[in-house]
């Protein structure tokens, strides 16, 4: 396996342009959590011209509903959720500055098109490794919609969060191109 790229969130356009499908990364910095209920609220705020609970410019959103933190930890189990539930909302968030998304599973064509048009990347995090992923989360705080419980928006400080570029801003699609390599074998 090739060396993982170390990147820092939030992202500048240059970081997004350098990432290619299949790149392994270790992400550090600040990312946010949000699932479908929170995404719906974010889109409503945009449509109403209201301020968002965090700066969307360069932001990375992790699709997760973590479990409560055990004593001595910033967060509990924090594995990725299936991303397609956020597909109806992601294009508008990308248009408004979001540069990265982390989850599991494929994205629809509207999301892929928005990623290429505005410059964004989708990372796959490995399902089933929730406790391991949680070790890279050093701080977690609810910043919006506490009534959503596990699905509230959280600000996370991460260090060497492991993931893989599944879809890049250039049209690279690991879900489409990866299996092609094995059809020839």
N, C-alpha and C positions, 0 to 999 in steps of 0.2 A: 504494500500500500504506500502511496506517495505521502510525502509530508503534508500534514494539515496546515491550512492557512490560518494565521491568527488575524482576526478582524475585530473592530470595535464598533459597537452601536451607540448612538444612532449613526447611520451611514451617510457619507457624502456620495454624490453621483459617481465619483472616480472608483470607489470601492465596488459599487454595483457593476460597473462596466468591466472590472477586472475578474469578477467571479464567473466561473464557467460550470455548466452542468457536470456533475460528478465530483466537483471539488469537495474535499473534506475540510471542514472549518472548525475552529475553536473560537467561539464568540465571547467577547467580554464587553462590559459596559452596561448600559441601561436598555432594557426591553420592557414591553408591557404585555399583560395577559388580557385576552378578551375572547369570548365565545359568541355564539349567535345572538343571544339576548342583548349583550353589550354592543355588538356590532349594529344591531337594529337601532339602538339608542344613539350611537355615534352618527349614523346616517341621518337620523331625524334631526339631530343638532345641526349638521351641515345643511340640510334642506331648509331649516328654519333660520339659517344665518347666525346661529349662536356659537359661542366659544366652546371648544372641545376641552375635556378634562386634562389633556396633555398635548404637547406640541407634536403634531403629526409629521412635521418636516424631518425626513430621515428616519422616522420611527420604524421599529421592528415590533410586530405583534406575535406573541406565542399563543397558539390555540390550546389552552389548557384550563382545566378546572381542578386546581390542586386540592389535596386533602389537608386537614389542619396540621400545623407544624407540631411535631413532638418536642418535648423539652430540649433546649440546646440547639435547635435547628431553625433556619429562617423559614422553611416551608416543609410541608409533608410531601407525599408522593406527587410527582408533577410530570406525568407522561402526556404526550401529545394526543389531541383528539382529532377526529376525522375532519378534514378541512373543507369538504364540499359544502357543509352547512353555512360557511362564511362566504361562499361564492356569490350570492346575490348582493352582498355589501362591499366586497373587496375592491371592485373596479373604482368605485367612487372614492374610497379611502386612498387608493393608489394615486388617483388623480389629484388628491389633496395633500400629497407628499409622503405617504407611507412608502418605505423602500424595501421592507422585508417582512416576510411572514414565515412562521414555523408551525408545522403540523405534520399530519400523516395522510397519505392518499393523494390522488390526482386532483387537479384543478380543472374547471371548465374553460371553454375557449374564450369567453369574455374576460376572465381573469388573465389568461395567458396573453391576450391581445393588449390589455391595459399594462401589463408588465413590460411589454416591448415598447409601447407608445410612450410611457412615462418613466421607464427605467426602474424596475423593481426585481426582486429575486424571491423565490420560494424555496425554503429549506425543509428537508425531511428530517424529523427527529425519529429515532427508533422507538416504536411502540414496544411495551414490555420492559422498558428500562427506566421506569418512572423514579425508582429510588436512586438509581445511579445519576440520572439527570438532576435530581434535586440537590445533589452534592455540589453542583456548579452554581447553584443559586445562593448567593451570600446574604442577600437582604430582600425582603418582600413586604410591601405595604399596600393596603387597599387605598386607592385614590378616587374611586368613583363607583357608584351603584352598590353599596354594601348590602342592600336588600336582595341582591342576586346571589348572595352566599358564595359558593365556590366559583361562580361565574362573574363575580365582581371584577372590575378592572384593577389590576395590581401593577405597581411599578416594581420591577425586579432589577437588582444589581447582580449580574452574572460574571463568572470568571471561567473561561475555557469551556463554555457550553458546547457540547459536541453535536454537530449536524452535518448534513450533506446538501449541496446545491442540487435540488431536483429540477427546478426550472430557472433558467437564467434570463437576463434581459435581452438576450440575442436570439431567443427562440429555442434554445437547447432544452430538451425535454427528456429527462432520464427515464420516465415511465414509458415513453415511446421508443427511444433509441436504445435503452439498456437491453430489453428483450431481443432486439434485432441481432445483437452479437451472438446470442445463443442459438438462434435459428440456423445459423451457418454451420454450427458445430456438428 
